[in-house]
């Protein structure tokens, strides 16, 4: 069994809170809250889900535009593996992401994206932040609209 110091336990809880804050920001489309998740110059890559790769400001703008068409999303995270190294850490977290997209006559497309967030974290004066993220899409299930690029 691995023994953790009180500081390491605290760091793990803070990083878990950061990951949950990210899901809340995305699902509520609170872009100001999202700013509390990433370093201003974070390097993000959502290309395996049909998205873009780039610096945080560019990807933030893309997320706001891409997610605007989805009235409902749920980013449920679990199975985080966090490796601490002083003021830095790495992590791999499972995301189960049901998405709802309206279609004609009151119906909706409902599909789920399963992926891993592969993250590099950095401790800052404001708390832990994501410095780098790669979303590794694993599977998409459900009623995916034709022409939608395998997710968001």
Helices and strands as residue ranges (DSSP letters): H 6-28, H 31-34, E 38-45, G 47-49, E 53-55, H 56-67, E 72-85, E 88-102, E 108-124, E 127-142
